[in-house]
């Protein structure tokens, strides 16, 4: 079942994000089979807003919590807040899932 994980960086933590980005990308690559979508949140000009969005295919809220806690960004203390919400796929990649 899919979950949306939204993260919000602590203020003034862009240096932490950049320092741990390579390990974060390695983590995403190692777990790509779980990722329906993910990426950083940006403003209209493309500037990093300090946070991200993951849509993951996991069996439970606890699995989603374990997933985000294993992310190097989480382990580095980057996030001020993390929100986990169960999600119903209506359309994915242009195809109806209902």
N, C-alpha and C positions, 0 to 999 in steps of 0.2 A: 504494500500500500504506500502511496507516495506521501511524503512530508515536505513542507516548505520550511527551510531554516533561514531566518533572516538575522544577520549580524550587524551590530552597530559598534564601530570603533570608539575607544576612549578618545577624548579630545587631545590634540597635539601628539598623536601616536603614529604619524605617518612614517617616521624613521623605523619604528618597530615593524610596521607592515612591510617596508622595503627590505629590512634586514632578514625577515623570515619568509619572504616571497618565494625564493627557490625551493625551500623545504615544503612550503604550502603547495606549490605546483607539482612537486614529486608526490605528495600525498594524494592530490586529486588524480594524478595519472594512475597511481596504484589502485584507486577506488573508482575508476571511470565506469566500471560495470554497474555501479550503484547510482550514477549521476544521470538524471534526465535532463538537467540544465544546471548551470551555475555561472556566476560571474560577479564582478564588482559593480557597485552602484555608482553611477556617474551623474554629474549635472548636465545641463543641456549643452555646455561647451566641451564636454568630455573630461572634465576634472574629477578626480577621485573624490567621492563624498565620504569615504571612510566607513566601509561596511560592504557586505555582500549578500547574495541570495543563492541558496542551493535548493534545488528540487531533487530529492533523493528517493529511491525506491527501496524502502526498508520495511521490515515486518512489524515494527512497534515504535512507540514514542521513545522508549528506552534505547532502542537501537539507534534512533536519530540522535538522541542525547550523547550516546557513546561515540557516534560518528563525529560529531562536532567537537567533542572533548579531545579526540585524537588528532584533530587538525593542529598543525604547528602554530597557526595564528592564535588559537585558543590557548595552547600550552605556553605561549609567550606572553599571555596576559593582554592581548590586543583588544579584546572585546569588552565594552562597557555593559552590553546587553545582548542576549540571544533569545530569539523567539522561535518556537517550534509549533507548527500548525499542520494538522492532517489535511490532505488535499484530495479532492476528487477530480480525476482527469475527465474532462468533457471532450476536449480536442487536444491532440498532441501531434505535432509535425503535420498539421493539416488534415488529420484523420480523426473521425469521431470514435470515441472510446466508450460511449454510453451503451 
